[in-house]
Amino acid sequence: MTHDELRKLENTRRRALWEIARFLPGDLGAADALAILDELDEEELNGKPFTDKPLELNDVRNSVPVQPHQCGIDIVLEMNIPQPWRERFLQASIGSTRLPEAPYAGDCEKFLRRWKFEIAYLERHRAFRANVDSPS
């Protein structure tokens, strides 16, 4: 997967995650965004990955070094965030305040915490859909 393909994929994923956040699990208004997320997951599974094996969330958290900046704020260097997490963070952070050299470490940590909740919420949507699709 090229960098441009990864950027497009993660931009699409980010927009769909923001979209499903507007709906409670089971709300039919989330159906289009869920279909997009399903398609992206399938594409990632069957397509050529950007990396050999993406790190799990906690591994990313533990692998990205935090550095003090001369202004007194901790930063993370983008190059130290492994893909696809770097692109996910960048897509989620568009428009965020940052230093010219690097994003704030606190923003990276906030993104990683938030990601966990976003994926859990996505799974709640999927579980509700699965229960509706296969009634007992």
SVG drawing of the C-alpha trace seen along z (x, -y; Angstrom):
<svg xmlns="http://www.w3.org/2000/svg" viewBox="-36 -28 51 47">
<polyline fill="none" stroke="black" stroke-width="0.4" points="0.0,0.0 1.4,-3.4 1.5,-6.3 -1.2,-8.1 -3.4,-5.0 -2.9,-4.7 -3.7,-8.4 -6.9,-8.0 -7.9,-4.9 -7.3,-6.5 -9.1,-9.7 -12.1,-7.6 -11.9,-5.6 -11.7,-8.8 -14.7,-10.3 -16.8,-7.1 -15.8,-6.8 -16.9,-10.4 -20.1,-9.6 -21.1,-6.6 -20.4,-8.6 -23.5,-10.6 -25.7,-7.6 -26.7,-5.1 -26.0,-1.5 -28.9,-0.1 -29.7,-3.5 -30.2,-2.9 -28.6,-6.3 -25.2,-4.6 -25.6,-2.0 -23.6,-3.7 -20.7,-4.5 -20.7,-1.0 -20.6,0.4 -17.6,-1.9 -15.8,-0.7 -16.6,3.0 -15.2,2.4 -12.0,0.8 -11.5,3.7 -11.9,6.2 -9.6,4.2 -6.9,4.1 -7.3,7.9 -7.2,8.9 -5.1,6.1 -1.4,5.4 -0.7,4.0 1.4,0.9 3.5,2.7 4.2,6.4 2.1,6.5 0.7,3.3 1.4,2.9 -1.4,3.3 -2.6,0.2 -0.6,0.7 2.5,1.6 2.2,-1.7 1.8,-3.6 4.9,-1.9 7.1,-2.3 6.7,-6.0 9.2,-8.0 8.1,-11.2 10.6,-14.1 10.8,-17.3 10.7,-20.4 12.6,-23.6 9.2,-25.4 8.4,-23.1 5.8,-20.9 6.5,-17.2 6.3,-16.2 6.4,-13.1 8.2,-13.0 5.9,-11.8 8.7,-9.6 8.7,-7.7 5.0,-6.7 4.7,-3.5 2.4,-3.2 -0.6,-2.9 -0.9,-4.6 1.0,-7.7 -1.5,-8.3 -4.5,-7.5 -3.2,-10.1 -2.5,-12.7 -6.0,-12.3 -7.6,-12.6 -5.5,-15.6 -6.1,-17.7 -6.5,-21.3 -5.1,-20.6 -2.6,-23.0 1.0,-21.7 4.6,-22.9 6.1,-23.3 8.6,-20.5 6.2,-17.9 2.7,-17.3 2.2,-17.4 2.7,-14.1 -0.5,-14.7 -2.4,-14.8 -0.9,-11.5 -1.8,-9.9 -5.3,-11.4 -5.7,-9.9 -4.6,-6.5 -7.1,-6.5 -9.9,-7.8 -9.2,-5.2 -9.9,-2.4 -13.3,-3.9 -14.1,-4.6 -13.3,-0.9 -15.4,0.3 -18.3,-1.9 -17.9,-0.6 -18.0,3.0 -21.2,2.2 -22.8,1.0 -21.6,4.2 -22.9,6.4 -26.3,4.7 -26.4,5.1 -25.4,8.8 -28.3,9.4 -30.8,7.7 -29.5,9.6 -29.7,13.0 -32.8,13.1 -33.1,16.1"/>
</svg>
